Amino acid sequence: MSSQTTMYAVESGARLKLLMERTGTGNSISSRALARVAGVAHGTIGALMTGAQKAVPEDKAKTIAAALGVDLLVLFVPMERAGRVLIPAQATA
């Protein structure tokens, strides 16, 4: 069994921004507030919106989606499902 954490890619930075403008409660949330709720660095949310960062671990993806009031798969795609598998860096000799 693999102990690797499943990574989730943001389907669209524009979708993330849109969902932040109107969350499931009807309110907006700032990137700083979303980062605080999700337990990630503020820069992570910005990087997900711009595409500079493509993915986060499953627990963070779930927390971000929950804070926005949407199902996980509305915003994120499991990396393996998208045909992309993260391969750990190989040690060099």
Beta strands, then each sheet from edge to edge (+ up, - down):
strand 1: 7-10
strand 2: 55-57
strand 3: 76-78
sheet 1: 2+ 1- 3+
end
